[in-house]
Amino acid sequence: MKKSFIATLALTLVLALTGCGNGGNGDAADSAQDVKSEGVMTYAEYEAAALDTQVVIEAYVQAKQSWWENQATVYAQDKEGAYFLYNMACSEEDYAKLTTGTKIKVTGYKAEWSGEVEIIDATFEIMDGNYVASARDVTSLLGKDELIKHQNEFVSFKGMTVEDAGNGSAFMYNWDGSGEEGSDLYFNVSLGGNTYTFTVESYLCGADTEVYQAVKALEIGQTVDMEGFLYWYNGVNPHITSITVK
């Protein structure tokens, strides 16, 4: 679910690393070891840091969600874990430079919003290096406490069943059905008797993307494989970037 104060903004849409439906990418070769610079936290140190404290991390851009009024929202990841960079200070010119795999050094504050751990009030600088993460299969972790350890990572879910979204259809515009074409898509999928709500985040993958149209075409009872980012909103709420009907 979007944060209420940006829900009405007309953001610039930029596709995710998967092309919002064009399939995942394998690991891109990195010419140098993923060694942190002096003063930069490892992911374990970041994870252990208290909320509302300053953090300094280095990671690689995996997807750009939006840019608005010199602020960018970005999914980033290193080889240890992932980060959600929310409304990071960024010029439009620099936003264009944040291509998939670009290494950045980020200084900001660790925060939490409805279970989603993120970095806010951040600035960044572009570094040398490139890395694109493969989707980690976390299907077996659904319903387990271990799943949250992979929050914000690029992940996959396999062999899940499409369920009623609560309106007799396989999807719903917005979490309560209040939206329209171009709004977020919410849909339910199940595994092992448990049902989960997944989302196509319209700022990340808009109505003109393959995944958006594929979710609109889903039918209850179909089996699907999916990829996306392991976002959290009062529980697991992945932002899906590609979906395949089996």
C-alpha positions as a Markdown table, in Angstrom:
| # | Residue | x | y | z |
|---|---|---|---|---|
| 1 | Met | 0.0 | 0.0 | 0.0 |
| 2 | Lys | 1.3 | 3.5 | -0.8 |
| 3 | Lys | 2.0 | 6.0 | 1.9 |
| 4 | Ser | -0.9 | 8.3 | 2.0 |
| 5 | Phe | 0.9 | 11.6 | 1.5 |
| 6 | Ile | 2.3 | 10.5 | -1.9 |
| 7 | Ala | -0.7 | 8.6 | -3.1 |
| 8 | Thr | -1.9 | 11.6 | -5.2 |
| 9 | Leu | 1.5 | 12.5 | -6.8 |
| 10 | Ala | 1.9 | 12.0 | -10.5 |
| 11 | Leu | 5.2 | 10.2 | -10.3 |
| 12 | Thr | 7.5 | 9.4 | -13.2 |
| 13 | Leu | 7.3 | 5.7 | -13.9 |
| 14 | Val | 10.5 | 3.7 | -14.5 |
| 15 | Leu | 10.6 | -0.1 | -15.0 |
| 16 | Ala | 12.1 | -2.5 | -12.6 |
| 17 | Leu | 15.2 | -4.6 | -13.3 |
| 18 | Thr | 13.0 | -7.4 | -14.7 |
| 19 | Gly | 11.4 | -5.0 | -17.2 |
| 20 | Cys | 8.1 | -5.5 | -15.3 |
| 21 | Gly | 7.4 | -8.8 | -17.0 |
| 22 | Asn | 10.3 | -9.5 | -19.3 |
| 23 | Gly | 11.8 | -12.1 | -16.9 |
| 24 | Gly | 14.6 | -12.1 | -14.4 |
| 25 | Asn | 18.3 | -11.4 | -14.8 |
| 26 | Gly | 21.2 | -13.6 | -13.7 |
| 27 | Asp | 24.0 | -12.3 | -11.7 |
| 28 | Ala | 26.1 | -9.8 | -13.6 |
| 29 | Ala | 29.8 | -10.3 | -13.4 |
| 30 | Asp | 31.5 | -7.9 | -10.9 |
| 31 | Ser | 35.0 | -7.1 | -11.8 |
| 32 | Ala | 36.0 | -6.4 | -8.2 |
| 33 | Gln | 35.2 | -8.0 | -4.9 |
| 34 | Asp | 32.2 | -6.6 | -3.1 |
| 35 | Val | 34.3 | -5.0 | -0.4 |
| 36 | Lys | 32.8 | -2.1 | 1.7 |
| 37 | Ser | 34.6 | 1.2 | 1.8 |
| 38 | Glu | 35.9 | 2.6 | 5.1 |
| 39 | Gly | 33.1 | 3.6 | 7.4 |
| 40 | Val | 30.5 | 1.7 | 5.4 |
| 41 | Met | 28.3 | -0.9 | 7.2 |
| 42 | Thr | 28.1 | -4.5 | 6.3 |
| 43 | Tyr | 24.5 | -5.7 | 5.9 |
| 44 | Ala | 24.7 | -7.4 | 9.3 |
| 45 | Glu | 25.7 | -4.1 | 10.9 |
| 46 | Tyr | 22.9 | -2.3 | 9.1 |
| 47 | Glu | 20.4 | -5.0 | 10.2 |
| 48 | Ala | 21.6 | -4.7 | 13.8 |
| 49 | Ala | 21.4 | -0.9 | 13.8 |
| 50 | Ala | 18.6 | 0.7 | 15.9 |
| 51 | Leu | 15.8 | 2.5 | 14.2 |
| 52 | Asp | 16.1 | 6.3 | 13.8 |
| 53 | Thr | 19.9 | 6.1 | 13.7 |
| 54 | Gln | 22.2 | 7.2 | 10.9 |
| 55 | Val | 23.3 | 4.4 | 8.6 |
| 56 | Val | 25.9 | 4.3 | 5.7 |
| 57 | Ile | 25.6 | 1.5 | 3.2 |
| 58 | Glu | 26.9 | 0.5 | -0.2 |
| 59 | Ala | 24.6 | -1.4 | -2.5 |
| 60 | Tyr | 23.6 | -1.8 | -6.1 |
| 61 | Val | 20.4 | -0.5 | -7.8 |
| 62 | Gln | 18.1 | -3.3 | -8.7 |
| 63 | Ala | 15.0 | -1.2 | -9.6 |
| 64 | Lys | 13.9 | 2.4 | -9.7 |
| 65 | Gln | 10.3 | 2.9 | -8.5 |
| 66 | Ser | 9.8 | 6.7 | -8.9 |
| 67 | Trp | 11.2 | 10.2 | -9.1 |
| 68 | Trp | 9.4 | 13.3 | -7.9 |
| 69 | Glu | 10.6 | 16.8 | -6.9 |
| 70 | Asn | 14.3 | 15.7 | -6.7 |
| 71 | Gln | 13.5 | 12.6 | -4.6 |
| 72 | Ala | 14.0 | 9.0 | -5.8 |
| 73 | Thr | 12.6 | 5.7 | -4.4 |
| 74 | Val | 14.9 | 2.8 | -5.2 |
| 75 | Tyr | 15.3 | -0.9 | -4.5 |
| 76 | Ala | 18.9 | -1.8 | -3.8 |
| 77 | Gln | 20.8 | -4.9 | -2.9 |
| 78 | Asp | 24.3 | -6.2 | -2.2 |
| 79 | Lys | 25.4 | -9.8 | -1.9 |
| 80 | Glu | 24.3 | -10.0 | 1.8 |
| 81 | Gly | 20.9 | -8.3 | 1.8 |
| 82 | Ala | 18.6 | -5.7 | 0.4 |
| 83 | Tyr | 17.5 | -2.1 | 1.1 |
| 84 | Phe | 14.5 | 0.1 | 0.3 |
| 85 | Leu | 15.7 | 3.7 | -0.3 |
| 86 | Tyr | 12.6 | 5.9 | 0.2 |
| 87 | Asn | 12.5 | 9.5 | -1.2 |
| 88 | Met | 16.3 | 9.7 | -1.4 |
| 89 | Ala | 17.6 | 13.2 | -2.5 |
| 90 | Cys | 18.3 | 12.9 | -6.2 |
| 91 | Ser | 18.3 | 15.2 | -9.2 |
| 92 | Glu | 16.6 | 14.2 | -12.4 |
| 93 | Glu | 20.0 | 14.1 | -14.1 |
| 94 | Asp | 21.4 | 11.7 | -11.4 |
| 95 | Tyr | 18.2 | 9.6 | -11.5 |
| 96 | Ala | 18.9 | 8.8 | -15.1 |
| 97 | Lys | 22.4 | 7.5 | -14.1 |
| 98 | Leu | 20.9 | 5.0 | -11.6 |
| 99 | Thr | 20.7 | 2.2 | -14.1 |
| 100 | Thr | 20.3 | -1.4 | -13.0 |
| 101 | Gly | 23.4 | -2.7 | -11.3 |
| 102 | Thr | 24.9 | 0.7 | -10.5 |
| 103 | Lys | 26.8 | 0.8 | -7.2 |
| 104 | Ile | 25.9 | 3.6 | -4.8 |
| 105 | Lys | 27.0 | 4.7 | -1.4 |
| 106 | Val | 24.0 | 5.9 | 0.7 |
| 107 | Thr | 23.9 | 7.9 | 3.9 |
| 108 | Gly | 20.5 | 8.2 | 5.6 |
| 109 | Tyr | 18.4 | 7.1 | 8.6 |
| 110 | Lys | 17.0 | 3.6 | 9.3 |
| 111 | Ala | 13.3 | 3.8 | 9.7 |
| 112 | Glu | 10.2 | 1.5 | 9.7 |
| 113 | Trp | 6.8 | 1.9 | 8.3 |
| 114 | Ser | 4.1 | -0.8 | 9.0 |
| 115 | Gly | 6.8 | -3.4 | 9.2 |
| 116 | Glu | 8.8 | -2.2 | 6.1 |
| 117 | Val | 12.4 | -1.3 | 7.1 |
| 118 | Glu | 13.8 | 1.4 | 4.9 |
| 119 | Ile | 16.3 | 4.2 | 4.6 |
| 120 | Ile | 14.9 | 7.7 | 4.6 |
| 121 | Asp | 16.3 | 11.3 | 4.4 |
| 122 | Ala | 19.2 | 9.9 | 2.4 |
| 123 | Thr | 21.8 | 11.2 | 0.0 |
| 124 | Phe | 24.0 | 9.1 | -2.3 |
| 125 | Glu | 27.0 | 9.0 | -4.5 |
| 126 | Ile | 27.7 | 6.8 | -7.4 |
| 127 | Met | 30.6 | 4.3 | -7.0 |
| 128 | Asp | 32.6 | 2.0 | -9.3 |
| 129 | Gly | 31.1 | -1.5 | -9.6 |
| 130 | Asn | 28.1 | -3.4 | -10.9 |
| 131 | Tyr | 25.9 | -6.2 | -9.6 |
| 132 | Val | 22.5 | -7.6 | -10.6 |
| 133 | Ala | 20.9 | -10.1 | -8.3 |
| 134 | Ser | 19.3 | -13.3 | -9.4 |
| 135 | Ala | 15.8 | -13.9 | -7.9 |
| 136 | Arg | 16.0 | -16.0 | -4.7 |
| 137 | Asp | 13.3 | -18.7 | -4.5 |
| 138 | Val | 11.6 | -18.1 | -1.2 |
| 139 | Thr | 8.5 | -20.1 | -1.8 |
| 140 | Ser | 9.3 | -22.6 | 0.9 |
| 141 | Leu | 9.7 | -19.7 | 3.4 |
| 142 | Leu | 6.1 | -18.4 | 3.1 |
| 143 | Gly | 4.5 | -18.5 | 6.5 |
| 144 | Lys | 7.8 | -18.8 | 8.3 |
| 145 | Asp | 9.6 | -16.3 | 10.5 |
| 146 | Glu | 12.7 | -16.6 | 8.4 |
| 147 | Leu | 11.1 | -14.9 | 5.4 |
| 148 | Ile | 11.4 | -11.4 | 6.8 |
| 149 | Lys | 15.2 | -11.9 | 6.8 |
| 150 | His | 15.0 | -11.5 | 3.0 |
| 151 | Gln | 12.9 | -8.3 | 3.1 |
| 152 | Asn | 13.4 | -6.1 | 0.0 |
| 153 | Glu | 15.3 | -8.7 | -1.9 |
| 154 | Phe | 14.6 | -9.7 | -5.5 |
| 155 | Val | 12.8 | -13.0 | -5.0 |
| 156 | Ser | 10.7 | -15.6 | -6.7 |
| 157 | Phe | 7.6 | -17.6 | -5.8 |
| 158 | Lys | 6.7 | -20.8 | -7.7 |
| 159 | Gly | 3.7 | -23.0 | -8.1 |
| 160 | Met | 1.1 | -20.8 | -6.3 |
| 161 | Thr | -2.6 | -20.9 | -7.0 |
| 162 | Val | -4.6 | -17.8 | -7.9 |
| 163 | Glu | -7.5 | -17.2 | -5.5 |
| 164 | Asp | -10.5 | -14.9 | -5.4 |
| 165 | Ala | -9.4 | -11.3 | -4.7 |
| 166 | Gly | -12.5 | -10.8 | -2.6 |
| 167 | Asn | -14.7 | -9.4 | -5.3 |
| 168 | Gly | -15.3 | -12.5 | -7.4 |
| 169 | Ser | -12.4 | -11.7 | -9.6 |
| 170 | Ala | -8.7 | -12.6 | -9.6 |
| 171 | Phe | -7.6 | -9.1 | -8.9 |
| 172 | Met | -8.7 | -5.8 | -7.4 |
| 173 | Tyr | -7.8 | -2.2 | -8.1 |
| 174 | Asn | -6.2 | -0.9 | -4.8 |
| 175 | Trp | -6.4 | -2.9 | -1.6 |
| 176 | Asp | -10.1 | -2.1 | -1.1 |
| 177 | Gly | -11.3 | -2.1 | -4.7 |
| 178 | Ser | -11.5 | 1.7 | -4.9 |
| 179 | Gly | -9.2 | 2.2 | -7.8 |
| 180 | Glu | -9.3 | 2.1 | -11.5 |
| 181 | Glu | -7.0 | 1.4 | -14.5 |
| 182 | Gly | -3.6 | 2.6 | -13.5 |
| 183 | Ser | -4.0 | 2.0 | -9.8 |
| 184 | Asp | -2.2 | -0.7 | -7.8 |
| 185 | Leu | -3.3 | -4.2 | -8.5 |
| 186 | Tyr | -4.0 | -6.5 | -5.5 |
| 187 | Phe | -4.4 | -10.3 | -6.0 |
| 188 | Asn | -4.4 | -13.3 | -3.8 |
| 189 | Val | -2.4 | -16.5 | -4.2 |
| 190 | Ser | -2.2 | -19.6 | -2.1 |
| 191 | Leu | 0.2 | -22.3 | -1.2 |
| 192 | Gly | -0.4 | -25.2 | 1.2 |
| 193 | Gly | -3.8 | -24.0 | 2.3 |
| 194 | Asn | -2.5 | -20.5 | 3.2 |
| 195 | Thr | -3.4 | -17.4 | 1.2 |
| 196 | Tyr | -1.2 | -14.3 | 0.7 |
| 197 | Thr | -1.9 | -10.9 | -0.9 |
| 198 | Phe | 0.6 | -9.8 | -3.6 |
| 199 | Thr | 0.7 | -6.4 | -5.4 |
| 200 | Val | 1.6 | -4.9 | -8.7 |
| 201 | Glu | 2.9 | -1.5 | -7.5 |
| 202 | Ser | 1.8 | 0.9 | -10.2 |
| 203 | Tyr | 4.6 | 3.4 | -9.6 |
| 204 | Leu | 7.0 | 0.5 | -10.2 |
| 205 | Cys | 5.1 | -1.4 | -13.0 |
| 206 | Gly | 2.4 | 0.8 | -14.5 |
| 207 | Ala | -0.6 | -0.1 | -16.6 |
| 208 | Asp | 1.4 | -0.3 | -19.8 |
| 209 | Thr | 3.7 | -3.0 | -18.5 |
| 210 | Glu | 3.5 | -6.7 | -19.3 |
| 211 | Val | 3.1 | -7.8 | -15.6 |
| 212 | Tyr | 0.2 | -5.3 | -15.0 |
| 213 | Gln | -1.8 | -6.7 | -18.0 |
| 214 | Ala | -0.9 | -10.3 | -17.1 |
| 215 | Val | -2.3 | -9.9 | -13.6 |
| 216 | Lys | -5.5 | -8.4 | -15.1 |
| 217 | Ala | -5.9 | -11.5 | -17.3 |
| 218 | Leu | -5.5 | -14.0 | -14.4 |
| 219 | Glu | -8.2 | -16.5 | -13.7 |
| 220 | Ile | -9.1 | -18.0 | -10.3 |
| 221 | Gly | -7.5 | -21.5 | -10.0 |
| 222 | Gln | -4.6 | -20.9 | -12.3 |
| 223 | Thr | -1.1 | -21.9 | -11.1 |
| 224 | Val | 1.6 | -19.1 | -11.4 |
| 225 | Asp | 5.3 | -18.5 | -10.9 |
| 226 | Met | 6.3 | -14.9 | -9.9 |
| 227 | Glu | 9.2 | -12.6 | -9.4 |
| 228 | Gly | 9.4 | -9.3 | -7.5 |
| 229 | Phe | 10.7 | -7.4 | -4.5 |
| 230 | Leu | 9.9 | -8.7 | -1.0 |
| 231 | Tyr | 8.2 | -5.6 | 0.3 |
| 232 | Trp | 6.4 | -5.6 | 3.7 |
| 233 | Tyr | 3.2 | -4.0 | 4.8 |
| 234 | Asn | 1.8 | -5.4 | 8.1 |
| 235 | Gly | 3.1 | -8.7 | 6.8 |
| 236 | Val | 4.6 | -9.9 | 3.5 |
| 237 | Asn | 3.3 | -7.9 | 0.6 |
| 238 | Pro | 5.6 | -8.6 | -2.4 |
| 239 | His | 5.8 | -6.0 | -5.3 |
| 240 | Ile | 5.5 | -8.4 | -8.3 |
| 241 | Thr | 7.4 | -7.5 | -11.5 |
| 242 | Ser | 6.8 | -10.6 | -13.6 |
| 243 | Ile | 4.3 | -13.5 | -13.6 |
| 244 | Thr | 4.0 | -16.6 | -15.6 |
| 245 | Val | 0.9 | -18.8 | -15.8 |
| 246 | Lys | 1.9 | -22.5 | -15.8 |
